[in-house]
Amino acid sequence: MTSNDYPTFRFRVLPYYDSTHKYFVAQCLETGSITTAEDSQTVMDMMVELLEDEASHAIKYDNLGNLYSAPAPKDVWNEWVSLAKKFGVDRRPIKVKVEKVSLDDTSAQVELARTA
């Protein structure tokens, strides 16, 4: 068993294409954070980097409540579950910097719903 089997942080992300505005979007269910980009790979790379920074900041300033204070709307959660059931998920480890709080396990991962 590895530390990523039971990560300290687990973030689920819904990627999709916004055909109205013609860009890719990724939204984190737990934090509500959103990234946008011109291609699907960049939008996911940006989301991973953003979540690394947000989780590291929350630990540094001992403010996990703020990290989870504005989750995504219910329809985003429903869409993530639907896509995850249909296509599965891709898991990526993320690097959380621990500068203040000492936790037994600081592993984390992002679960990206596949869209096809």
C-alpha angles and dihedrals in degrees: 000000000000131000089254090062086075106018121191088228124035117183123183118203131197113207120193143154118251102214093186094059095024100232139105120257132196122191127187113224096209100044102024089228116156133201128184132196143156094255137036097240094053094047091054094044089051091050093051090051092047093050091048089054095044095048092045091050092048091053095043092053095034091238111129090149091067091050091059099032099105112035123182119275119272093256090061090052091049092050092048091052092047093051093042091054093046102041106011126232137278114224123210125182115231129204115238115192112220110203104149116014122057111219125180091232126019099176117135139177142189121223111207116198110230115233099200 
